[in-house]
Amino acid sequence: MNKFAKRLKELRLELKLSQRDLAKKTGISQTSISAYELNKIAATVDVIITLCLFFQVSAGYLIGLEE
């Protein structure tokens, strides 16, 4: 699992959100969230920005460049 996939799942679980809940709150499909967490597809810049704003973390943190 790459760092983006791992961090996305960790952040989602910290807020006790299901993939469906996160999808509703961000406008990102549940199918896509699942695929990101399983490292099956890469997130676009727009998706990364949406997730960073939602979780209030930096893009560097979300993609694994920072701790």
TIMIRO-394189 format. One record per residue: residue number from 1; z, x, y of N, C-alpha, C, O in turn. Coordinates in steps of 0.05 Angstrom, whole numbers, plus 5000, padded with zeros to 4 digits. Atoms other than C-alpha are relative to their C-alpha. Layout:
N
   nr   n_z   n_x   n_y  ca_z  ca_x  ca_y   c_z   c_x   c_y   o_z   o_x   o_y
  NUM     Z     X     Y     Z     X     Y     Z     X     Y     Z     X     Y
...
//
This chain:
67
   nr   n_z   n_x   n_y  ca_z  ca_x  ca_y   c_z   c_x   c_y   o_z   o_x   o_y
    1  5000  5017  4976  5000  5000  5000  5000  5018  5025  5016  5036  5027
    2  5000  4983  4976  4982  5029  5067  5022  4991  5019  5034  4970  5015
    3  4977  5006  4982  5031  5029  5125  4996  4974  5015  5015  4959  5019
    4  5004  5026  4986  4998  4971  5162  5008  4977  4982  5022  4959  4990
    5  4993  5021  5019  5003  4927  5100  5030  4997  4996  5041  4976  4996
    6  4971  4999  5005  5074  4948  5087  5016  4990  5024  5034  4973  5021
    7  4986  5008  4976  5097  4939  5159  4996  4971  5006  5014  4957  5015
    8  5006  5028  4995  5063  4872  5167  5018  4983  4982  5031  4964  4992
    9  4983  5016  5018  5099  4845  5106  5030  5003  5007  5044  4983  5007
   10  4972  4996  4992  5166  4876  5127  5007  4984  5024  5028  4971  5025
   11  4994  5015  4976  5162  4846  5196  5000  4970  4995  5017  4956  5006
   12  5001  5029  5007  5143  4778  5169  5025  4992  4986  5037  4971  4992
   13  4976  5007  5016  5200  4778  5119  5026  5003  5016  5045  4988  5012
   14  4977  4998  4982  5250  4802  5172  5005  4974  5015  5028  4967  5020
   15  4998  5026  4986  5236  4737  5209  5001  4976  4981  5002  4953  4990
   16  4998  5021  5021  5240  4698  5143  4977  4980  5002  4980  4956  5000
   17  5024  5016  4997  5169  4673  5153  4983  5002  4974  4980  5024  4963
   18  5020  4999  5021  5121  4654  5098  4973  5008  5012  4971  5009  5037
   19  5027  4994  4990  5049  4675  5104  4989  4976  5015  4976  4979  5035
   20  5009  5024  4987  5033  4603  5121  5012  4996  5028  4999  4989  5047
   21  4986  5003  4974  5086  4602  5177  4988  5020  5020  4983  5012  5043
   22  5011  4979  4982  5058  4667  5206  4972  4991  5009  4964  4995  5032
   23  5027  5009  4993  4988  4639  5203  5000  4978  5022  4985  4979  5041
   24  4998  5022  4980  5008  4576  5242  5009  5011  5027  4999  5002  5048
   25  4990  4990  4974  5045  4617  5295  4980  5019  5014  4982  5022  5038
   26  5018  4980  4988  4990  4668  5306  4971  4991  5001  4955  5003  5016
   27  5028  5008  5001  4925  4631  5291  4983  5017  4982  4959  5014  4981
   28  5014  4983  5021  4907  4682  5237  5003  4985  4974  5024  4975  4967
   29  4999  5015  5024  4889  4649  5172  5020  5012  4979  5024  5036  4978
   30  4981  4991  5021  4939  4652  5114  4985  5018  4980  4996  5037  4970
   31  5016  4983  5018  4883  4680  5071  4997  5028  5010  4999  5047  4995
   32  5003  4974  4988  4872  4737  5119  5027  5015  5000  5027  5039  4993
   33  4974  4987  5000  4947  4752  5125  5006  5011  4972  5015  5033  4968
   34  4996  4992  5028  4951  4755  5049  4983  5025  4994  4992  5044  4982
   35  5019  4977  5005  4890  4802  5046  5009  5025  5015  5007  5047  5004
   36  4989  4977  4986  4921  4847  5100  5023  5012  4985  5025  5036  4982
   37  4976  4991  5014  4986  4851  5062  4994  5013  4973  5008  5031  4964
   38  5008  4988  5025  4950  4868  4998  4980  5023  5004  4970  5034  4984
   39  5018  4979  4993  4907  4919  5034  4972  4996  4989  4958  5015  4981
   40  5027  5007  5010  4843  4883  5013  4980  5001  5022  4956  5006  5017
   41  5017  4999  4977  4814  4879  5083  5014  5014  5023  5039  5015  5024
   42  4989  4986  4977  4824  4918  5147  5002  4979  5023  4984  4963  5027
   43  4997  5018  4977  4850  4882  5209  4983  5010  5023  4980  5034  5027
   44  5015  4993  4976  4808  4880  5271  5020  5007  5023  5044  5002  5020
   45  4983  4994  4977  4834  4905  5338  5013  4975  5011  5036  4975  5018
   46  4989  5025  4989  4843  4833  5361  5023  4990  4983  5043  4980  4994
   47  4978  5008  5018  4886  4817  5300  5024  5018  5004  5047  5008  5005
   48  4978  4982  4996  4928  4879  5310  5014  4993  5026  5039  4993  5027
   49  4988  5007  4974  4939  4860  5383  5016  4974  4997  5039  4973  5007
   50  4986  5025  5004  4958  4789  5363  5026  5004  4986  5047  4993  4993
   51  4976  4995  5015  5008  4814  5312  5020  5016  5016  5044  5010  5014
   52  4981  4984  4984  5038  4866  5359  5014  4982  5021  5038  4985  5025
   53  4988  5018  4981  5049  4813  5412  5020  4981  4987  5041  4976  4998
   54  4983  5018  5014  5079  4765  5362  5026  5013  4992  5048  5003  4997
   55  4977  4985  5010  5126  4816  5331  5014  5017  5021  5036  5027  5016
   56  4990  4983  4978  5138  4853  5397  5005  5029  4991  5026  5040  4994
   57  5000  4971  5008  5121  4921  5367  4975  5012  5011  4956  4999  5019
   58  5024  4986  4991  5072  4974  5388  4979  5001  4978  4985  4999  4954
   59  5021  4997  5019  5005  4982  5355  5005  5025  4983  4999  5025  4959
   60  4994  4976  5015  5025  5052  5336  5020  4996  4978  5017  5006  4956
   61  4981  5007  5021  5085  5025  5298  4987  4984  4978  4990  4990  4955
   62  5012  5018  5020  5046  4970  5264  4981  5014  4981  4980  5008  4957
   63  5019  4987  5018  4992  5016  5238  5011  5026  4988  4996  5040  4973
   64  4988  4978  5014  5040  5071  5218  4999  5027  5014  5004  5048  5002
   65  5001  4974  4986  5030  5124  5272  5027  5008  5012  5031  5031  5019
   66  4973  4995  4989  5102  5117  5298  5021  4988  4982  5015  4970  4966
   67  4978  5011  5015  5169  5104  5268  5015  4979  5016  5035  4968  5006
//
